[in-house]
């Protein structure tokens, strides 16, 4: 059994990104929603990004939706204080959460 665990561990290569998203105290990703203007403005907040938050914003904007889709045209990402991302343009919390989980966070 120990040898099978070693094979699995050696087969999976750690992926390195120029950014890292730490989990919060509850063990979940720090992804939150903020609804403003009486429900007409919907924001997704990603907090506490370690490393290059601009690279994370670029990766999300390029790979979250297909490049010619209407969602990609509406997607806007702002980096706040080089640690937090504000994603606007739609109700995409679940999409961003799935994207982060696929990346291994």
Order of alpha helices (4+ residues) and beta strands (2+ residues): alpha-beta-beta-beta-beta-alpha-alpha-beta-beta-alpha
